[in-house]
């Protein structure tokens, strides 16, 4: 018959194993993911861009993706989608330092809060900022930044 201290030890061992399995970060396609009974955290199973991905955003505004690399493998144009806060009592505006004299990229508004990013003729990096403004035109409701790198 097992003593209470051995049961605690056994329980602690299983608890530690479960925690480590959850922190292991097994991803679909990894050897661990193909093992029967492998524990794969739900946040790993579905990949979505979010503020957790080191995206610069505040107030419920999100841009997906929040970073674009325009290069030989991905010459663009690319489409990004801006998610707004649920209150919907504001106006979305976009500003950037990508076009004009810098010539790094062109950010064009589309429909349904989607924007098209096209590579410019100059290599470099720039930022497009999506501000969610209140009815008085003040940026108090939130923002999200899109980092763009043009290597073409």
N, C-alpha and C positions, 0 to 999 in steps of 0.2 A: 504494500500500500504506500502511496506517495505521501511525503510529508508536506506541510503547508509551505515550507521554504523551498522545496524542490518544485512545487507547483508555481510559486511566484517566479522562480528562476525560469521555468519553462514558458510561462506567460510573458515575461519580460523579453525573452529571446524572440518569441513570435512577434511581439509588438515592435521590437527593434527591426526585425527583418521586414515587416510590413512597411514601416516608415522608410527604411532604406530603399525598398523596392519602389515606393512612390516618389522618392527623390532621384532615383536613378535616371530618369529622363529617357526611358526606352521609347524609341520612335518607330513608327511603322517601317518595316523593311530592315530593322536592326535584328541581330541574332536573338536578342532577348524577346523581341516582339513575336517571333515565330515559335517560341516555346509555349507549349500548352500551360495554361494557368498563369502566364506572366501578367504582372500588374502593370498596366499602362495608364498613367494619369490622363484624365479626360482632356486637360488643357493641351496635351501633346497630340491627341488624336485628331483634332481639328485645328488647322493652322489658320489664324486670322490676324490681320494687322490690327494692333490696338496700341493704346498708350503704353502698355507694358513693353512694347517693342522699341522703347526709347524714342517714341515720337513726341515732338514738342507740341502740346495741346493743353487747352484749359476750358473749363465751363461747358463740357459736353460736346464741343465741336471736335470732329475727328476727320482726318483726310486719309484715304486708303488707296494706294499705299502712301506712306509719308516720306518716302525717299525714292528717287528715280535716278538710275545711272544709264545715260544714253551713250552707247558705244557701238563697236562693230557688231557685237552679238545682239544688241538691242538698240537699233537705230531710231525707234519710235515711228510715228507718234504714239504716245501712251495716253490712256485715259485714267484720271483719278476721280474718286467720288468723295464728296464732302458730306459728312453726317452732321446734322444740326441737333441742338438740344430739343427736348420734347415740347418745350413751351411754345415754340414756333411764333413768338411775338417779336421777331426781329427781322433784320435784313442781312443777307450774306454779301460781303464785298471781298474782292480779291485785289491784292497789290503785290508787286514783285520788283526785284532788281535784275531780272533776267533778260528783258528785251531792251529795246532802244539802243543806246551806245554800247552796252555790254555785248549784245548779240549772242548770249549764251543759249537762250531758249525762248519760245513764245508760248504763253499760257493763254488759252482761249476758252471762254465760258461756253458751255453747251446747255442742254436741258437737264432737268431733274438733279441739279447740284453736281453735275459732272463737268470736268474741265479736261481739255486736250492739251498735252504738252508736246511741242515739236522742237527738235534740236535746231539751234541757230548755227551760225557760221563760225562762232568763236568757242574754243574749248575753255572750260572753267566751271565754277560752281556758283549757284545763286539760290535764293529762297523765295518761294511764293507764300504769302500769308493770307489766310482766309479768316476774316474778322466777321463775327456775328454781332451786328450793331443794334442798339435799341432804337426806338422810334425817334429819338432826338439825335441820332447819328453818333452816339458815343459807344466805344468798344467796351461794354461792361458785361456782355453776355457770353463771351468766349472767343477763342481763336484756335487755329491749327496751322502749323508750318509744314510746307512741302519742300524738302531739300532736293535740289536738282544738280546733277553733275553731267556735263557734256564733255565727252572724251573724243568726239568725232573731229 
